[in-house]
Amino acid sequence: MLRVTLPSLPRILTLRFDRSRLATVDALAEFVRTRSSYIAQTSLHGYLKARMGTSFRVWFEDEGFSGLVRAASVKLFVSCAGDLAVFAAATAAQRSSLADGECAALARHCFRNAVAEGLADQPERADLGADLEAFGQRLGHENWLDAAEGRHAFRHSEGDLIRVAPVIDEFKDLDREIVTNSIRFRWRDVREQARRRIDGAALERDWRSREDG
């Protein structure tokens, strides 16, 4: 699966209760990677387990189905990384004097690093060039004030969870509302973590020092 696979309980607690400042660009990109991987896998696996019930383990032992799950995990991770990169950059800009162009560049940097690192060992890895192009098009239409508020930035992963899941369309139609609500709930905690930890002024200094270099 992804490099950050389903975490153990100690790892989950570490991710959830880490209160260290996100004061560097590298730290922000790592936050985007780890939380996006966690959200993608727990949301997708949680949905599949709920839908399959007691036959879940049998299905996951099937090589063909496991391949479909891995491919879906990659797609959802990329979608989650895009959403969180936008939100994180928008939150940093809200707490600094980063201009819209700098905000977009910071989001692009976090997304590129998160996806490249998170999918480094994946045979099913997405085409990073195509992902970056699609993300760049998204950034061209992003409203950065809105992106820092509520769940506005997370609309892509909310829709993609049900879209990429290896489940028949009939079940997707039946499950859409509850599945969408499940990923919304998971993202809410990640947003609160980001808001507590992002140091906009420090990130601005670090980002501009990189540009100057």
PyMOL CGO cylinders between C-alpha atoms (Angstrom):
from pymol import cmd
from pymol.cgo import CYLINDER

trace = [
    CYLINDER, 0.00, 0.00, 0.00, 1.13, 3.60, 0.41, 0.3, 1, 1, 1, 1, 1, 1,
    CYLINDER, 1.13, 3.60, 0.41, 4.37, 4.29, 2.24, 0.3, 1, 1, 1, 1, 1, 1,
    CYLINDER, 4.37, 4.29, 2.24, 2.36, 5.40, 5.26, 0.3, 1, 1, 1, 1, 1, 1,
    CYLINDER, 2.36, 5.40, 5.26, 0.24, 2.26, 5.60, 0.3, 1, 1, 1, 1, 1, 1,
    CYLINDER, 0.24, 2.26, 5.60, -2.55, 1.79, 8.09, 0.3, 1, 1, 1, 1, 1, 1,
    CYLINDER, -2.55, 1.79, 8.09, -0.87, 3.01, 11.29, 0.3, 1, 1, 1, 1, 1, 1,
    CYLINDER, -0.87, 3.01, 11.29, -0.66, 1.17, 14.57, 0.3, 1, 1, 1, 1, 1, 1,
    CYLINDER, -0.66, 1.17, 14.57, -2.52, 2.66, 17.55, 0.3, 1, 1, 1, 1, 1, 1,
    CYLINDER, -2.52, 2.66, 17.55, 0.65, 4.39, 18.90, 0.3, 1, 1, 1, 1, 1, 1,
    CYLINDER, 0.65, 4.39, 18.90, 1.25, 5.89, 15.46, 0.3, 1, 1, 1, 1, 1, 1,
    CYLINDER, 1.25, 5.89, 15.46, -2.37, 7.09, 15.23, 0.3, 1, 1, 1, 1, 1, 1,
    CYLINDER, -2.37, 7.09, 15.23, -2.04, 8.78, 18.61, 0.3, 1, 1, 1, 1, 1, 1,
    CYLINDER, -2.04, 8.78, 18.61, 1.24, 10.38, 17.56, 0.3, 1, 1, 1, 1, 1, 1,
    CYLINDER, 1.24, 10.38, 17.56, -0.32, 11.78, 14.40, 0.3, 1, 1, 1, 1, 1, 1,
    CYLINDER, -0.32, 11.78, 14.40, -3.39, 13.04, 16.23, 0.3, 1, 1, 1, 1, 1, 1,
    CYLINDER, -3.39, 13.04, 16.23, -1.76, 14.63, 19.28, 0.3, 1, 1, 1, 1, 1, 1,
    CYLINDER, -1.76, 14.63, 19.28, 1.46, 16.00, 17.79, 0.3, 1, 1, 1, 1, 1, 1,
    CYLINDER, 1.46, 16.00, 17.79, 1.41, 19.69, 18.68, 0.3, 1, 1, 1, 1, 1, 1,
    CYLINDER, 1.41, 19.69, 18.68, 4.79, 20.75, 17.29, 0.3, 1, 1, 1, 1, 1, 1,
    CYLINDER, 4.79, 20.75, 17.29, 4.73, 23.87, 15.14, 0.3, 1, 1, 1, 1, 1, 1,
    CYLINDER, 4.73, 23.87, 15.14, 4.58, 23.55, 11.38, 0.3, 1, 1, 1, 1, 1, 1,
    CYLINDER, 4.58, 23.55, 11.38, 7.16, 26.26, 10.87, 0.3, 1, 1, 1, 1, 1, 1,
    CYLINDER, 7.16, 26.26, 10.87, 9.09, 25.04, 7.81, 0.3, 1, 1, 1, 1, 1, 1,
    CYLINDER, 9.09, 25.04, 7.81, 8.08, 24.14, 4.29, 0.3, 1, 1, 1, 1, 1, 1,
    CYLINDER, 8.08, 24.14, 4.29, 9.48, 20.63, 4.75, 0.3, 1, 1, 1, 1, 1, 1,
    CYLINDER, 9.48, 20.63, 4.75, 7.40, 20.09, 7.89, 0.3, 1, 1, 1, 1, 1, 1,
    CYLINDER, 7.40, 20.09, 7.89, 4.28, 21.30, 6.11, 0.3, 1, 1, 1, 1, 1, 1,
    CYLINDER, 4.28, 21.30, 6.11, 4.86, 18.97, 3.14, 0.3, 1, 1, 1, 1, 1, 1,
    CYLINDER, 4.86, 18.97, 3.14, 5.37, 16.04, 5.52, 0.3, 1, 1, 1, 1, 1, 1,
    CYLINDER, 5.37, 16.04, 5.52, 2.14, 16.91, 7.31, 0.3, 1, 1, 1, 1, 1, 1,
    CYLINDER, 2.14, 16.91, 7.31, 0.32, 16.90, 3.97, 0.3, 1, 1, 1, 1, 1, 1,
    CYLINDER, 0.32, 16.90, 3.97, 1.79, 13.51, 3.06, 0.3, 1, 1, 1, 1, 1, 1,
    CYLINDER, 1.79, 13.51, 3.06, 1.15, 11.67, 6.32, 0.3, 1, 1, 1, 1, 1, 1,
    CYLINDER, 1.15, 11.67, 6.32, -2.36, 12.98, 6.93, 0.3, 1, 1, 1, 1, 1, 1,
    CYLINDER, -2.36, 12.98, 6.93, -3.41, 12.48, 3.32, 0.3, 1, 1, 1, 1, 1, 1,
    CYLINDER, -3.41, 12.48, 3.32, -2.20, 8.89, 3.38, 0.3, 1, 1, 1, 1, 1, 1,
    CYLINDER, -2.20, 8.89, 3.38, -3.98, 8.25, 6.66, 0.3, 1, 1, 1, 1, 1, 1,
    CYLINDER, -3.98, 8.25, 6.66, -7.26, 9.77, 5.48, 0.3, 1, 1, 1, 1, 1, 1,
    CYLINDER, -7.26, 9.77, 5.48, -7.15, 7.96, 2.13, 0.3, 1, 1, 1, 1, 1, 1,
    CYLINDER, -7.15, 7.96, 2.13, -6.54, 4.54, 3.60, 0.3, 1, 1, 1, 1, 1, 1,
    CYLINDER, -6.54, 4.54, 3.60, -8.80, 4.70, 6.63, 0.3, 1, 1, 1, 1, 1, 1,
    CYLINDER, -8.80, 4.70, 6.63, -11.67, 6.15, 4.56, 0.3, 1, 1, 1, 1, 1, 1,
    CYLINDER, -11.67, 6.15, 4.56, -11.37, 3.64, 1.72, 0.3, 1, 1, 1, 1, 1, 1,
    CYLINDER, -11.37, 3.64, 1.72, -10.73, 0.59, 3.91, 0.3, 1, 1, 1, 1, 1, 1,
    CYLINDER, -10.73, 0.59, 3.91, -13.44, 1.65, 6.32, 0.3, 1, 1, 1, 1, 1, 1,
    CYLINDER, -13.44, 1.65, 6.32, -15.97, 1.87, 3.50, 0.3, 1, 1, 1, 1, 1, 1,
    CYLINDER, -15.97, 1.87, 3.50, -14.99, -1.47, 2.00, 0.3, 1, 1, 1, 1, 1, 1,
    CYLINDER, -14.99, -1.47, 2.00, -15.10, -3.23, 5.36, 0.3, 1, 1, 1, 1, 1, 1,
    CYLINDER, -15.10, -3.23, 5.36, -18.54, -1.80, 6.11, 0.3, 1, 1, 1, 1, 1, 1,
    CYLINDER, -18.54, -1.80, 6.11, -19.88, -2.77, 2.69, 0.3, 1, 1, 1, 1, 1, 1,
    CYLINDER, -19.88, -2.77, 2.69, -18.39, -6.31, 2.64, 0.3, 1, 1, 1, 1, 1, 1,
    CYLINDER, -18.39, -6.31, 2.64, -19.00, -7.24, 6.25, 0.3, 1, 1, 1, 1, 1, 1,
    CYLINDER, -19.00, -7.24, 6.25, -17.61, -10.61, 7.31, 0.3, 1, 1, 1, 1, 1, 1,
    CYLINDER, -17.61, -10.61, 7.31, -16.40, -11.41, 3.77, 0.3, 1, 1, 1, 1, 1, 1,
    CYLINDER, -16.40, -11.41, 3.77, -13.95, -8.47, 3.88, 0.3, 1, 1, 1, 1, 1, 1,
    CYLINDER, -13.95, -8.47, 3.88, -10.87, -10.61, 4.64, 0.3, 1, 1, 1, 1, 1, 1,
    CYLINDER, -10.87, -10.61, 4.64, -11.70, -13.14, 1.93, 0.3, 1, 1, 1, 1, 1, 1,
    CYLINDER, -11.70, -13.14, 1.93, -12.00, -10.42, -0.70, 0.3, 1, 1, 1, 1, 1, 1,
    CYLINDER, -12.00, -10.42, -0.70, -8.71, -8.84, 0.33, 0.3, 1, 1, 1, 1, 1, 1,
    CYLINDER, -8.71, -8.84, 0.33, -6.92, -12.15, -0.10, 0.3, 1, 1, 1, 1, 1, 1,
    CYLINDER, -6.92, -12.15, -0.10, -7.97, -12.17, -3.76, 0.3, 1, 1, 1, 1, 1, 1,
    CYLINDER, -7.97, -12.17, -3.76, -5.07, -10.90, -5.85, 0.3, 1, 1, 1, 1, 1, 1,
    CYLINDER, -5.07, -10.90, -5.85, -7.26, -9.24, -8.48, 0.3, 1, 1, 1, 1, 1, 1,
    CYLINDER, -7.26, -9.24, -8.48, -9.38, -7.36, -5.96, 0.3, 1, 1, 1, 1, 1, 1,
    CYLINDER, -9.38, -7.36, -5.96, -6.32, -6.34, -3.93, 0.3, 1, 1, 1, 1, 1, 1,
    CYLINDER, -6.32, -6.34, -3.93, -4.90, -4.77, -7.09, 0.3, 1, 1, 1, 1, 1, 1,
    CYLINDER, -4.90, -4.77, -7.09, -8.07, -2.75, -7.52, 0.3, 1, 1, 1, 1, 1, 1,
    CYLINDER, -8.07, -2.75, -7.52, -7.85, -1.56, -3.91, 0.3, 1, 1, 1, 1, 1, 1,
    CYLINDER, -7.85, -1.56, -3.91, -4.20, -0.52, -4.33, 0.3, 1, 1, 1, 1, 1, 1,
    CYLINDER, -4.20, -0.52, -4.33, -5.03, 1.45, -7.47, 0.3, 1, 1, 1, 1, 1, 1,
    CYLINDER, -5.03, 1.45, -7.47, -7.97, 3.13, -5.71, 0.3, 1, 1, 1, 1, 1, 1,
    CYLINDER, -7.97, 3.13, -5.71, -5.75, 3.95, -2.72, 0.3, 1, 1, 1, 1, 1, 1,
    CYLINDER, -5.75, 3.95, -2.72, -3.25, 5.69, -4.97, 0.3, 1, 1, 1, 1, 1, 1,
    CYLINDER, -3.25, 5.69, -4.97, -5.94, 7.78, -6.68, 0.3, 1, 1, 1, 1, 1, 1,
    CYLINDER, -5.94, 7.78, -6.68, -7.57, 8.77, -3.41, 0.3, 1, 1, 1, 1, 1, 1,
    CYLINDER, -7.57, 8.77, -3.41, -4.23, 9.62, -1.82, 0.3, 1, 1, 1, 1, 1, 1,
    CYLINDER, -4.23, 9.62, -1.82, -3.41, 11.98, -4.70, 0.3, 1, 1, 1, 1, 1, 1,
    CYLINDER, -3.41, 11.98, -4.70, -6.83, 13.62, -4.32, 0.3, 1, 1, 1, 1, 1, 1,
    CYLINDER, -6.83, 13.62, -4.32, -6.40, 13.97, -0.54, 0.3, 1, 1, 1, 1, 1, 1,
    CYLINDER, -6.40, 13.97, -0.54, -2.91, 15.43, -0.95, 0.3, 1, 1, 1, 1, 1, 1,
    CYLINDER, -2.91, 15.43, -0.95, -4.25, 18.05, -3.34, 0.3, 1, 1, 1, 1, 1, 1,
    CYLINDER, -4.25, 18.05, -3.34, -7.03, 19.08, -0.99, 0.3, 1, 1, 1, 1, 1, 1,
    CYLINDER, -7.03, 19.08, -0.99, -4.82, 19.28, 2.08, 0.3, 1, 1, 1, 1, 1, 1,
    CYLINDER, -4.82, 19.28, 2.08, -2.03, 21.10, 0.25, 0.3, 1, 1, 1, 1, 1, 1,
    CYLINDER, -2.03, 21.10, 0.25, -4.53, 23.79, -0.78, 0.3, 1, 1, 1, 1, 1, 1,
    CYLINDER, -4.53, 23.79, -0.78, -5.97, 24.09, 2.72, 0.3, 1, 1, 1, 1, 1, 1,
    CYLINDER, -5.97, 24.09, 2.72, -2.55, 24.16, 4.40, 0.3, 1, 1, 1, 1, 1, 1,
    CYLINDER, -2.55, 24.16, 4.40, -1.18, 26.82, 2.07, 0.3, 1, 1, 1, 1, 1, 1,
    CYLINDER, -1.18, 26.82, 2.07, -4.34, 28.91, 2.41, 0.3, 1, 1, 1, 1, 1, 1,
    CYLINDER, -4.34, 28.91, 2.41, -4.15, 28.68, 6.20, 0.3, 1, 1, 1, 1, 1, 1,
    CYLINDER, -4.15, 28.68, 6.20, -0.49, 29.73, 6.15, 0.3, 1, 1, 1, 1, 1, 1,
    CYLINDER, -0.49, 29.73, 6.15, -1.36, 32.70, 3.90, 0.3, 1, 1, 1, 1, 1, 1,
    CYLINDER, -1.36, 32.70, 3.90, -4.19, 33.70, 6.21, 0.3, 1, 1, 1, 1, 1, 1,
    CYLINDER, -4.19, 33.70, 6.21, -1.58, 34.05, 8.99, 0.3, 1, 1, 1, 1, 1, 1,
    CYLINDER, -1.58, 34.05, 8.99, 1.09, 35.82, 6.96, 0.3, 1, 1, 1, 1, 1, 1,
    CYLINDER, 1.09, 35.82, 6.96, 1.57, 38.24, 4.10, 0.3, 1, 1, 1, 1, 1, 1,
    CYLINDER, 1.57, 38.24, 4.10, 1.99, 35.59, 1.41, 0.3, 1, 1, 1, 1, 1, 1,
    CYLINDER, 1.99, 35.59, 1.41, 0.45, 36.75, -1.85, 0.3, 1, 1, 1, 1, 1, 1,
    CYLINDER, 0.45, 36.75, -1.85, -1.88, 34.55, -3.87, 0.3, 1, 1, 1, 1, 1, 1,
    CYLINDER, -1.88, 34.55, -3.87, 0.91, 33.57, -6.26, 0.3, 1, 1, 1, 1, 1, 1,
    CYLINDER, 0.91, 33.57, -6.26, 3.15, 32.55, -3.36, 0.3, 1, 1, 1, 1, 1, 1,
    CYLINDER, 3.15, 32.55, -3.36, 0.30, 30.65, -1.78, 0.3, 1, 1, 1, 1, 1, 1,
    CYLINDER, 0.30, 30.65, -1.78, -0.26, 28.70, -5.00, 0.3, 1, 1, 1, 1, 1, 1,
    CYLINDER, -0.26, 28.70, -5.00, 3.45, 27.96, -5.31, 0.3, 1, 1, 1, 1, 1, 1,
    CYLINDER, 3.45, 27.96, -5.31, 3.59, 26.72, -1.71, 0.3, 1, 1, 1, 1, 1, 1,
    CYLINDER, 3.59, 26.72, -1.71, 0.59, 24.45, -2.29, 0.3, 1, 1, 1, 1, 1, 1,
    CYLINDER, 0.59, 24.45, -2.29, 2.18, 23.09, -5.48, 0.3, 1, 1, 1, 1, 1, 1,
    CYLINDER, 2.18, 23.09, -5.48, 5.44, 22.39, -3.64, 0.3, 1, 1, 1, 1, 1, 1,
    CYLINDER, 5.44, 22.39, -3.64, 3.69, 20.55, -0.80, 0.3, 1, 1, 1, 1, 1, 1,
    CYLINDER, 3.69, 20.55, -0.80, 1.58, 18.52, -3.23, 0.3, 1, 1, 1, 1, 1, 1,
    CYLINDER, 1.58, 18.52, -3.23, 4.51, 17.57, -5.44, 0.3, 1, 1, 1, 1, 1, 1,
    CYLINDER, 4.51, 17.57, -5.44, 6.68, 16.50, -2.51, 0.3, 1, 1, 1, 1, 1, 1,
    CYLINDER, 6.68, 16.50, -2.51, 3.88, 14.62, -0.76, 0.3, 1, 1, 1, 1, 1, 1,
    CYLINDER, 3.88, 14.62, -0.76, 2.90, 12.64, -3.85, 0.3, 1, 1, 1, 1, 1, 1,
    CYLINDER, 2.90, 12.64, -3.85, 6.48, 11.92, -4.96, 0.3, 1, 1, 1, 1, 1, 1,
    CYLINDER, 6.48, 11.92, -4.96, 7.43, 10.71, -1.48, 0.3, 1, 1, 1, 1, 1, 1,
    CYLINDER, 7.43, 10.71, -1.48, 4.19, 8.90, -0.73, 0.3, 1, 1, 1, 1, 1, 1,
    CYLINDER, 4.19, 8.90, -0.73, 4.15, 6.94, -3.99, 0.3, 1, 1, 1, 1, 1, 1,
    CYLINDER, 4.15, 6.94, -3.99, 7.90, 6.38, -4.34, 0.3, 1, 1, 1, 1, 1, 1,
    CYLINDER, 7.90, 6.38, -4.34, 7.67, 2.59, -4.03, 0.3, 1, 1, 1, 1, 1, 1,
    CYLINDER, 7.67, 2.59, -4.03, 4.32, 2.01, -5.70, 0.3, 1, 1, 1, 1, 1, 1,
    CYLINDER, 4.32, 2.01, -5.70, 3.99, -0.05, -8.89, 0.3, 1, 1, 1, 1, 1, 1,
    CYLINDER, 3.99, -0.05, -8.89, 0.53, 1.53, -9.27, 0.3, 1, 1, 1, 1, 1, 1,
    CYLINDER, 0.53, 1.53, -9.27, 1.83, 5.05, -8.80, 0.3, 1, 1, 1, 1, 1, 1,
    CYLINDER, 1.83, 5.05, -8.80, 0.02, 7.73, -10.71, 0.3, 1, 1, 1, 1, 1, 1,
    CYLINDER, 0.02, 7.73, -10.71, 1.62, 9.75, -13.51, 0.3, 1, 1, 1, 1, 1, 1,
    CYLINDER, 1.62, 9.75, -13.51, 3.10, 12.57, -11.46, 0.3, 1, 1, 1, 1, 1, 1,
    CYLINDER, 3.10, 12.57, -11.46, 3.36, 14.84, -14.49, 0.3, 1, 1, 1, 1, 1, 1,
    CYLINDER, 3.36, 14.84, -14.49, -0.35, 14.50, -15.21, 0.3, 1, 1, 1, 1, 1, 1,
    CYLINDER, -0.35, 14.50, -15.21, -1.18, 14.96, -11.52, 0.3, 1, 1, 1, 1, 1, 1,
    CYLINDER, -1.18, 14.96, -11.52, 0.88, 18.14, -11.32, 0.3, 1, 1, 1, 1, 1, 1,
    CYLINDER, 0.88, 18.14, -11.32, -0.72, 19.52, -14.47, 0.3, 1, 1, 1, 1, 1, 1,
    CYLINDER, -0.72, 19.52, -14.47, -4.23, 18.85, -13.15, 0.3, 1, 1, 1, 1, 1, 1,
    CYLINDER, -4.23, 18.85, -13.15, -3.32, 20.35, -9.78, 0.3, 1, 1, 1, 1, 1, 1,
    CYLINDER, -3.32, 20.35, -9.78, -1.87, 23.42, -11.47, 0.3, 1, 1, 1, 1, 1, 1,
    CYLINDER, -1.87, 23.42, -11.47, -5.13, 23.94, -13.32, 0.3, 1, 1, 1, 1, 1, 1,
    CYLINDER, -5.13, 23.94, -13.32, -6.99, 23.71, -10.04, 0.3, 1, 1, 1, 1, 1, 1,
    CYLINDER, -6.99, 23.71, -10.04, -4.72, 26.30, -8.45, 0.3, 1, 1, 1, 1, 1, 1,
    CYLINDER, -4.72, 26.30, -8.45, -5.50, 28.73, -11.25, 0.3, 1, 1, 1, 1, 1, 1,
    CYLINDER, -5.50, 28.73, -11.25, -9.13, 28.81, -10.14, 0.3, 1, 1, 1, 1, 1, 1,
    CYLINDER, -9.13, 28.81, -10.14, -8.68, 28.59, -6.37, 0.3, 1, 1, 1, 1, 1, 1,
    CYLINDER, -8.68, 28.59, -6.37, -10.16, 31.22, -4.07, 0.3, 1, 1, 1, 1, 1, 1,
    CYLINDER, -10.16, 31.22, -4.07, -7.60, 31.33, -1.27, 0.3, 1, 1, 1, 1, 1, 1,
    CYLINDER, -7.60, 31.33, -1.27, -9.84, 33.06, 1.23, 0.3, 1, 1, 1, 1, 1, 1,
    CYLINDER, -9.84, 33.06, 1.23, -12.49, 30.38, 0.83, 0.3, 1, 1, 1, 1, 1, 1,
    CYLINDER, -12.49, 30.38, 0.83, -9.89, 27.59, 0.81, 0.3, 1, 1, 1, 1, 1, 1,
    CYLINDER, -9.89, 27.59, 0.81, -8.91, 28.35, 4.40, 0.3, 1, 1, 1, 1, 1, 1,
    CYLINDER, -8.91, 28.35, 4.40, -12.50, 28.06, 5.63, 0.3, 1, 1, 1, 1, 1, 1,
    CYLINDER, -12.50, 28.06, 5.63, -14.46, 24.95, 6.53, 0.3, 1, 1, 1, 1, 1, 1,
    CYLINDER, -14.46, 24.95, 6.53, -14.47, 22.06, 4.10, 0.3, 1, 1, 1, 1, 1, 1,
    CYLINDER, -14.47, 22.06, 4.10, -14.31, 24.15, 0.91, 0.3, 1, 1, 1, 1, 1, 1,
    CYLINDER, -14.31, 24.15, 0.91, -10.86, 22.83, -0.08, 0.3, 1, 1, 1, 1, 1, 1,
    CYLINDER, -10.86, 22.83, -0.08, -11.83, 19.19, 0.50, 0.3, 1, 1, 1, 1, 1, 1,
    CYLINDER, -11.83, 19.19, 0.50, -14.56, 18.80, -2.10, 0.3, 1, 1, 1, 1, 1, 1,
    CYLINDER, -14.56, 18.80, -2.10, -12.36, 16.77, -4.45, 0.3, 1, 1, 1, 1, 1, 1,
    CYLINDER, -12.36, 16.77, -4.45, -11.49, 13.96, -2.04, 0.3, 1, 1, 1, 1, 1, 1,
    CYLINDER, -11.49, 13.96, -2.04, -15.06, 13.85, -0.75, 0.3, 1, 1, 1, 1, 1, 1,
    CYLINDER, -15.06, 13.85, -0.75, -16.30, 13.03, -4.24, 0.3, 1, 1, 1, 1, 1, 1,
    CYLINDER, -16.30, 13.03, -4.24, -13.36, 10.84, -5.20, 0.3, 1, 1, 1, 1, 1, 1,
    CYLINDER, -13.36, 10.84, -5.20, -13.75, 8.41, -2.30, 0.3, 1, 1, 1, 1, 1, 1,
    CYLINDER, -13.75, 8.41, -2.30, -17.01, 7.06, -3.68, 0.3, 1, 1, 1, 1, 1, 1,
    CYLINDER, -17.01, 7.06, -3.68, -15.87, 7.48, -7.29, 0.3, 1, 1, 1, 1, 1, 1,
    CYLINDER, -15.87, 7.48, -7.29, -12.68, 5.37, -7.07, 0.3, 1, 1, 1, 1, 1, 1,
    CYLINDER, -12.68, 5.37, -7.07, -13.86, 2.71, -4.60, 0.3, 1, 1, 1, 1, 1, 1,
    CYLINDER, -13.86, 2.71, -4.60, -13.98, -0.76, -6.25, 0.3, 1, 1, 1, 1, 1, 1,
    CYLINDER, -13.98, -0.76, -6.25, -17.69, -1.16, -5.57, 0.3, 1, 1, 1, 1, 1, 1,
    CYLINDER, -17.69, -1.16, -5.57, -20.55, -1.58, -8.06, 0.3, 1, 1, 1, 1, 1, 1,
    CYLINDER, -20.55, -1.58, -8.06, -22.46, 1.55, -9.06, 0.3, 1, 1, 1, 1, 1, 1,
    CYLINDER, -22.46, 1.55, -9.06, -25.65, 0.39, -7.37, 0.3, 1, 1, 1, 1, 1, 1,
    CYLINDER, -25.65, 0.39, -7.37, -23.93, 0.30, -3.98, 0.3, 1, 1, 1, 1, 1, 1,
    CYLINDER, -23.93, 0.30, -3.98, -22.20, 3.62, -4.64, 0.3, 1, 1, 1, 1, 1, 1,
    CYLINDER, -22.20, 3.62, -4.64, -25.56, 5.28, -5.21, 0.3, 1, 1, 1, 1, 1, 1,
    CYLINDER, -25.56, 5.28, -5.21, -26.93, 3.79, -2.00, 0.3, 1, 1, 1, 1, 1, 1,
    CYLINDER, -26.93, 3.79, -2.00, -23.86, 4.61, 0.06, 0.3, 1, 1, 1, 1, 1, 1,
    CYLINDER, -23.86, 4.61, 0.06, -22.93, 8.06, -1.26, 0.3, 1, 1, 1, 1, 1, 1,
    CYLINDER, -22.93, 8.06, -1.26, -24.26, 10.17, 1.61, 0.3, 1, 1, 1, 1, 1, 1,
    CYLINDER, -24.26, 10.17, 1.61, -22.90, 8.09, 4.48, 0.3, 1, 1, 1, 1, 1, 1,
    CYLINDER, -22.90, 8.09, 4.48, -19.53, 7.55, 2.80, 0.3, 1, 1, 1, 1, 1, 1,
    CYLINDER, -19.53, 7.55, 2.80, -19.15, 11.26, 2.05, 0.3, 1, 1, 1, 1, 1, 1,
    CYLINDER, -19.15, 11.26, 2.05, -20.02, 12.10, 5.64, 0.3, 1, 1, 1, 1, 1, 1,
    CYLINDER, -20.02, 12.10, 5.64, -17.41, 9.63, 6.89, 0.3, 1, 1, 1, 1, 1, 1,
    CYLINDER, -17.41, 9.63, 6.89, -14.51, 11.33, 5.09, 0.3, 1, 1, 1, 1, 1, 1,
    CYLINDER, -14.51, 11.33, 5.09, -15.83, 14.76, 6.07, 0.3, 1, 1, 1, 1, 1, 1,
    CYLINDER, -15.83, 14.76, 6.07, -15.65, 13.69, 9.71, 0.3, 1, 1, 1, 1, 1, 1,
    CYLINDER, -15.65, 13.69, 9.71, -12.07, 12.46, 9.34, 0.3, 1, 1, 1, 1, 1, 1,
    CYLINDER, -12.07, 12.46, 9.34, -10.96, 15.67, 7.63, 0.3, 1, 1, 1, 1, 1, 1,
    CYLINDER, -10.96, 15.67, 7.63, -12.43, 17.81, 10.40, 0.3, 1, 1, 1, 1, 1, 1,
    CYLINDER, -12.43, 17.81, 10.40, -9.82, 16.59, 12.89, 0.3, 1, 1, 1, 1, 1, 1,
    CYLINDER, -9.82, 16.59, 12.89, -6.98, 17.13, 10.40, 0.3, 1, 1, 1, 1, 1, 1,
    CYLINDER, -6.98, 17.13, 10.40, -8.13, 20.71, 9.77, 0.3, 1, 1, 1, 1, 1, 1,
    CYLINDER, -8.13, 20.71, 9.77, -8.11, 21.39, 13.50, 0.3, 1, 1, 1, 1, 1, 1,
    CYLINDER, -8.11, 21.39, 13.50, -4.58, 19.98, 13.75, 0.3, 1, 1, 1, 1, 1, 1,
    CYLINDER, -4.58, 19.98, 13.75, -3.44, 22.23, 10.92, 0.3, 1, 1, 1, 1, 1, 1,
    CYLINDER, -3.44, 22.23, 10.92, -5.02, 25.31, 12.44, 0.3, 1, 1, 1, 1, 1, 1,
    CYLINDER, -5.02, 25.31, 12.44, -3.39, 24.65, 15.81, 0.3, 1, 1, 1, 1, 1, 1,
    CYLINDER, -3.39, 24.65, 15.81, 0.06, 24.00, 14.41, 0.3, 1, 1, 1, 1, 1, 1,
    CYLINDER, 0.06, 24.00, 14.41, 0.66, 26.15, 11.30, 0.3, 1, 1, 1, 1, 1, 1,
    CYLINDER, 0.66, 26.15, 11.30, 2.98, 29.07, 12.00, 0.3, 1, 1, 1, 1, 1, 1,
    CYLINDER, 2.98, 29.07, 12.00, 2.27, 31.38, 9.09, 0.3, 1, 1, 1, 1, 1, 1,
    CYLINDER, 2.27, 31.38, 9.09, 5.01, 33.92, 9.79, 0.3, 1, 1, 1, 1, 1, 1,
    CYLINDER, 5.01, 33.92, 9.79, 7.71, 31.25, 10.13, 0.3, 1, 1, 1, 1, 1, 1,
    CYLINDER, 7.71, 31.25, 10.13, 6.52, 29.47, 6.99, 0.3, 1, 1, 1, 1, 1, 1,
    CYLINDER, 6.52, 29.47, 6.99, 6.57, 32.75, 5.09, 0.3, 1, 1, 1, 1, 1, 1,
    CYLINDER, 6.57, 32.75, 5.09, 10.19, 33.37, 6.13, 0.3, 1, 1, 1, 1, 1, 1,
    CYLINDER, 10.19, 33.37, 6.13, 11.24, 29.84, 5.21, 0.3, 1, 1, 1, 1, 1, 1,
    CYLINDER, 11.24, 29.84, 5.21, 9.45, 29.93, 1.86, 0.3, 1, 1, 1, 1, 1, 1,
    CYLINDER, 9.45, 29.93, 1.86, 10.92, 33.29, 0.86, 0.3, 1, 1, 1, 1, 1, 1,
    CYLINDER, 10.92, 33.29, 0.86, 14.41, 32.24, 1.94, 0.3, 1, 1, 1, 1, 1, 1,
    CYLINDER, 14.41, 32.24, 1.94, 14.12, 29.33, -0.49, 0.3, 1, 1, 1, 1, 1, 1,
    CYLINDER, 14.12, 29.33, -0.49, 12.99, 31.62, -3.26, 0.3, 1, 1, 1, 1, 1, 1,
    CYLINDER, 12.99, 31.62, -3.26, 15.90, 33.98, -2.59, 0.3, 1, 1, 1, 1, 1, 1,
    CYLINDER, 15.90, 33.98, -2.59, 18.30, 31.05, -2.69, 0.3, 1, 1, 1, 1, 1, 1,
]
cmd.load_cgo(trace, "trace")
